[in-house]
Amino acid sequence: MSKPESFPIEKIFVPTKQKKAIRPETVAEVAESIMEIGQQEPISIRRDGDRLVLVEGLHRLEACRALGETTILGLLVTAELAQHKPQLAERPEVEAERLKMARLKQLRLEKEAAEAAMAATKRAGAMDAPRTRSAKGVRDNPKASAGRTVKSTPKTLSDWITEQKSSGGRY
């Protein structure tokens, strides 16, 4: 098997059929992973005359492009190998990458929910401070309605989703 090499991103041609398969959310997740731990898996490319054609690794290529990289690690494969590549569902490393990205996303969402809960707790603590009434008997906050109650922010992502489902909100 050949050794991964560095290839200029702008020289890699992406076939139209592959371009249609781009999922922006996957590109963002892969870009985040590349920023944190670097590119772990090289893309596969083949020569077609004077140009390089992407065989596999569209989201990695687009993530590197989005990060402003000028080169990407890749393996040069022959056209015969490119035609006989295993289907994505048959490749365990693709499933492992998908699971890793899902775990990273879950951790990020839980962290954001925890930070939001802490911020809400701080805001709620500030709201519990004694309020003074003006001469007309109106609260300090003119935008607050008398019937409105302050909801506590859920502590976990699953609590938030449950709350959204029960209240009919979008999540």
C-alpha positions, 0 to 999 in steps of 0.5 A: 500500500502506498504512503500518504502524501500531501496534495494541493487542495485546489488541484483536486477535482471533485466529480459532480456526483460526489458534490451532490452528496455534501452535507454541510453539518458533516463538513462542520463536524469533520472540520471541528475534529480536524482542528482538535486532533488533526486529519487522521485518515487520508483521502483517496485520489487518482490521476486522470491525465494531468489532474487529480480526481477525488475517489473518497474523502469528500467531507474531509476535503471540504473541511480542510478547504473550509479551514483554509488549508492549502494541502491535504493528506491523501493516498494515490490509488489506481483507477482499478482500485478506485472502481472496486472500492468497498461500499461505505456501509461495508467499511468499519472505519467509516462507521467508526468515524461516524460514531466518533463524530456523533460522540463529539457532537453530543459532548459539545451539545452537553457542554453548551447546555451546561453552560446555558444552565449555569448562565441561567442560574446566575441570571435567576440569582440576580432576579431573586434580589429584592425589588423596589417599587416605584411610586406607581407600584410598577416593577423595576422591569417594565417589560416583565409581565405580572403573569410571567414565571421564570422557568429554570433551564434544564441541566442536560440536553435530554432534559431540554429535549424532554421539556421542548417535547412537553411544551410543544416547542421546536428542538 
